[in-house]
Amino acid sequence: MAAQADTCVFLFTEKNNERILKMTEKIKAIAMGVNIKNSEDNFDYMMEELKGLAIACDMEVVGELAQNLDHINKAHYIGSGKIEELKGLIEFTGAEVVIANDELSPSQIRVLEDELNIRVIDRTMLILDIFAQRARTREAKLQVDVARLQYLLPRLIGQKDYDQQGGREGLHNRGAGETKLELDRRRIEDKIASLKKELENLGYQRETQRSKRKKSGLPLVSLVGYTNAGKSSIMNALVEMYGSAQDKKVFEKDMLFATLETSVRKIDLPDRESFLLADTVGFIYKLPHNLIKAFRSTLEEVVDSDLLLHVIDYSEANHEKFIEVTEETLREIGADGIPVIQVFNKTDLTDTEMPLVVNNRVYLSAKERIGIKELVQLISDEIFKDFVECEMLIPYDQGQILSYFHENAHVLKIEYEEEGARIILECKESDYEKYQDYSVSRIK
């Protein structure tokens, strides 16, 4: 993507009215898209979302161009007549970049850049750039780097540098462009392999952390959903209401892809039940496949979950489509068989009364902290429905049973007596029945 223009700040002070004028220059962009006839996609929304992505990438959208077609033009994405119209729009607005609403082929980018004489990027490249800007941890940065390089690899051939190599100085220089292309391909492939190896090492560390959490016996609940639906706000509401330290809150902001790294917090409920809550990266229309592959290790938190909280922005008119996008992505990563509670957030911006619970749905407002207790009750009913709270006396010569409970149940209290270890625990109904001979009482 084109490098960002230098920030220009102009200060003008007028003593009489103490006015200060401050202007910041941003990259000027034009959003363009093709509305395919009979498509199920909401084209108008996707164009608005494209502009939102551009703004999230610190650009200024100064124009928009759309065309209705039966299918995308294979040569240059839009029709030749629209290219002339786009040239006029570029000249009028002074745009420095054009952003396509779909993923472009290398040849389409090349043809458009030759015709327009400015930088052309697509939706995928824009999302990758946002991820690159927002990545904070080493793992997230590596994941984004892998996705960007995998996106770049097949597009080397479309770059002008290679078309200007070789064949112009007789037989002696023939094939030089191809040689440079192959060298650059090899460098990128080697770099991808190196990054993947480092990611594997970080993946082992993440797997170790997951194993420790599994041994704790605490259920894992993951927040999933479309980007900017309010997942982080819900996590912070739960963290705030159930006694965890304020510095355990996660970053939240009304912007696309505010969260890229998975954060896990322990939620301690008043009845001594506890679970782990994970905040995950949001999904979006046409989320680049390479990003899903690169973030697979992060999304494994979702796959390992005992319950998913599908957070939905209920105030958004397209929320039903967002539900479909999220469910499709969950199927792609293999998390479609996990129990789900649908959390309709931002209900305060609608006419619906809240809190409202309908089967496995809850309508709430994380911002106003309305409906959080009802959500927690739904979570508790689901993840602890097969759990039994009981008291057991484990003889000292049955230490393997005590070890099993430490790894696969939630031990609330333990006292060492003459006959053995007396424990109060929460365990699965099946485990209680298996070790019922050691039961002193069933509390609930």
N, C-alpha and C positions, 0 to 999 in steps of 0.2 A: 504494500500500500504506500501511497505517496507520503513522504515525510511531512509532518505537521508544519504549517507555516509558523514563522517566528511570531511570538505574542507581542503585539504593539500596544502600548498604553499611552494614551494622550491625556494629559491633565490640563484643564483650563480653569483658572480661578478668577472670579469676578468679585471684588471686595464688596461691592454694593449689596448684592443679593447672596453672596457667599455660595455661589454655584460651582460645583465640581463636576466636570464631564469626564467620564472614564469609558474608553472603548477597548474591547479586546477582539482582535482579528482571529477568525477561525477559518478552516478550510471550507470553501463554498462547494456544495454538492448538489447534484440533480438526481432525484430518484426516478428510475424508469421501470416500467413493468409491462408484461403482456398478459392480458385477460383472456384466457383460453375459454372459448364458448363451451357451454355445458359442463364446465369444471365445477366440482363440489366445493372448491376452496372459496373462502370469502375474500375476493380480490381487494375490495376497498379496505378491509381491515389489514390485509397483509401489506398493502402499500403504506398505511399509517404506521404499522409496526416497523417496516423498513426505515421509515423516517425516524422513528424512535430509536432504532439501532444506530443510525447515523449520529443522532444527537448524543447517544450514550458514548459514541466514539469521538466526541468533542468536535463534531462538524456542524456547519450551518446549512440547512437544507433551503436552497434559494429557488428551487423549481421542481416540477414534477411532470413527467410525460408518460402517458398510458396508451396502449393500443389494443383493440379487440381483434383477435385472430382465431382461426380454427386450430392453428398449431404454431409453435415458435419457429421463426425463420432459422433454418440450420446454418445459413451463412453468416448472418449478422444480427440474430436475435429479433430485431424489429424490422419492419418493412423499409425499403429504400426511401420511400416518401417521408416516413417518420424520421429517418436519419437527417434529412434536410431540415425538417422542423426542429430537431434536436440541436443542430448546428446553430440555428438562429437563437434558440433558448440559451445556449452556452454563451454566445456573443452578447446577448442582452443582459444576462445575470453575472457574467464574469466567473462562471463556475470553473473549478479546477479539477473536479473529479465527477464521474458519472457512476451511479450505483445501480446495478441490475437486481431485480427482485428474485431472480432465479440463478442457479449455478450455471455459469457460462463455460463453454468448451474453450480450449486454448485458441482455436482458430477464430472463434467468435470474438474473443478479447482482442486478438491481433487485428482483425478487420475493423472493428469499431474504433480502436485506438488510431489506426491509420486514417480512417475517415474523419474522426473528430479532433485528432491532434491533442487530446488530453488523456489523462489516466482513466481507465475503466476497471472497475472492480465489481464483484458480484456479492450476493447475500452471504454466501459461505465465507468468502474472504473477510467480509465485515465482521461476522460473528467471531471468526478466528482472531481477528485483531482485538476485539473487545476482551476475549478471554485472555489474550496475551497481556493486555493492560491491567486486568484485574487479578491475575494470578499472583499469589503472595508466597505460598509455600514452595519448597523445592520440587515436590512431587507435581503440583499443579503446573508449574512452569515447564517441567519436562513433558508432561502430557500435552500441553499446548504446542510445544516445539515439535513433537512427533507429528501431531495432526497437521500443522502448517507445512512441514517438510513433505508429508505424504500428499498434501494438496498440491504443492509446488512441482513435485517430481514429473507428473505427466504433462505439465504446462511449460517445461523448459523449451520445447520445440517451437512454441509460439512466440518466443521472445526474439526481438529484432536482432540482437547480437549474433545469433546463430545464422540468420539469413544473410548476414553481411560477411560471413566467414567463408573462405575457400572459393576456388573456381574463378577468381577475378584476375589472377596473375599467372595464368597458364597451368599446365599440368603439375608444376612443382608444388603449387599450393592447393591442389584439388583434394577435397576431403578434410581440410583443416577444421572446418566448422563442425563436421560430424565428430571429429576427434575431440574437440573441446566439449561438445555436447555429452559425449560418452564419459569424459573425465568428470564433468560436473555431476552427471547422474551417479557415477560411482562414489563421488564424495558425499552426495546427499544420502545415498543408500548406506554408506558406512556410518554417517552421522546418525541416521535413524536407528541402525543396529546398536550403536553405542548408547544412545539415549534409552532405547528399550531395555538394554542390559542394566542400566542404572535404575530404571523404573522397576525392573524385576527385584532388585535388591531392596528398594523401598517397599515393594509389594510384600516381601517377606516380613519386613518390620510391621506393616499394617496387619498381616495375617497373624503375627504374634500377638498384637494388640487385640485382635478379634478373638483369638483363642483364650486370652486372659478374661475377656468379657464373657465368653461362653462359660468358662469355669465358674464365674461368679454366680451363675444360675439366674441372672436377671434377664427378663425378656427385652428384646430390642424392638423399638418402635421407630419407624423412619418417616420423616416428612417428605412427601414428593408432590410434584405438581408443576404447572406452567410457571415460567419465570415471572416474578413480581406478583405472585398470588398472595404472599404474606406468610410464607413458611417460617422465615426467621422471626417474624413478629409473634407467631404462635409459640415458637420455642422460648422466646424471651418472656412471654406472658407466663408460661409454665414455670420457667426458672424463677421468675419474680414471686409467683404466688406460693411456691412450695419450698421456700427457704434456702435456696442455693445462693451463694455469694453473688453480688452484683457484677463482679468482674468476670463471671461465668457467662454473661450474656454474649450473644453473637452479634456481628455487624448486621444492621438492617437499614435499608434505605429504599425509597420509592424510585427504583430504577431497574432496568433490565440487567439480569445476571449480577446482582449485588453479592451473591454467594457462589463461590466456586469450590471451596474446600469443604469436605464433610466435617462437621463438628458434632461431638457426642457429649451429652450431659446426663447426669444421673438425676432422676426425679423421685423424691421421697414423699410418698403420700401420707396423710394423717393416720391411716390405719396400719402403718408400718410396711405396707407394700411399696415396692420400688421397681422402677424400670429404667432402661436407658433410652434416651431420645436422640435421634440423629437428624441433623439438618443437612440437606443435600442440594446439589446443583439443580437449577430449574431447567425445564424442557421448553422447547419453542417449535413453531412451524419449521419444517425442513432443517432440523438440527443436523449439522454436518455429520455424516456417517463416521468419518475419521475421528471426530471429537468423541462420539459415543464409544468407539473402539479404544481411543487413548485414555478415556476416563473410566474404562471398565473396572479397573482395580478400585477406584473410588466408589463406583456404583455397586460394588460387591456388598457394601454395607446394606444396600437396599435388598439385594437378593437374599441376604442372611437374616432378614427381619422376620419377627414373629407377627408383626402387624404393620400395615401402611396407613398413614394419614394422608389421604389425597386432598390437598388444599386447593380450593377453587375460588377465584375472585368472582363472587356472585354478582357484583355490581357491573361486571363487564358483559355487554350484550352478546359476545361471542363465547361465553363460558362453556356452552355445550360442546363447541368445537375444540376448546382447550382440553376438555375431559377426554375427547377422542385422541388428541395428540399425545396426552400423558399415558393413556392406556396402551396406545400403540408402541410407545417407547418402552414401557414396562414389559410388554411382550418381547420386544427385541432384546432386552437384557436378561430375560428369563425370570422375571419377577411377577408374572401375571397370575400365579397360583396362590399368592399370599392373601390372607384376609385383609379387607380394606374398609376403612371408615371414611366417608366423604365429608370433608369439612368445608362448608360454604362460608368463606370469610368475607369481610367487608359488607355484611348484611345491613349494617347501619346506614349504608348509602342507598338502600332500597326501601320499598314500602313493606317488606316482610317483617312480621313481629319476631322478636328474639328475646331470650334464647328459645330455640325450637328444635326438638329432637324427633325425627321420624325414622324409625327402624335404625339403619346404620348411617344415617345422615344427621348432621348437626349444623344449625345455622347460627353464626356467632359474629362477633367483632373482636379481633385480637387487639386492635388499637384501643377500643373502649373497655377491654377486659370483661366483655359480656359473653357468657356462654362457655367460659373456660372450664368451670366446674362440671358442667354437663358433658363437655368433651372428655374430661378425665374419667367421669363415671362410665362412659362408653368404652374408653380404653381399658379400664379396670375390668369391666364385665367381659371383655373379649379375651384379654391376655391372661387373666387369672381364673377363667371359668373352669379350667380343669385342675386348679390348684387346691390343695388342702392344707390348712394350718393345723399342726398337731404337735404333741409332745412325745418324744421317744427316749428310751433308755438303751443305749448301745453298749454292750459288754466290751471290756478292753480287748478281748481276744477277737473281736469283730471290727478291728480298725479299718478294714477295707470298706465297710459300710459307711462309717463316719467320713472317710475320704470321698466316697461316692456322693454323699449329700453335700459336702463342701463344694464339689465340682458341678453338681447337677441340681441343686436346690438352693433355697435362700435360708441360711441358718440365722435365726434372729437372736438366739441366746444359747449359751452352752455353759454347763457347770460340771465339774469333775467330782463324782462321788465314789464311794467305796465299791459300788456294784458296776460302775461304768460311767460313760458320758451321758448326762441328761441334756437333751437339746429340744428347743422349740424352733420349729422350722416351717417353711412353706415349701411344699413339694407337689409334684404332679400326682393326680389320683392313682395312676398306675403304679408309681413308686410307693405310695402309701400302702396300697394293697399288697405289693410284693414284700414289703418289710413290716407288715401289720403285726407280726409276732412281737416286735419290739416297741409297739405303740403303748403309751401310758394313757393318753386321751386324745380325742379328736376335738380340737377347739372350734373349728368351723370348716 
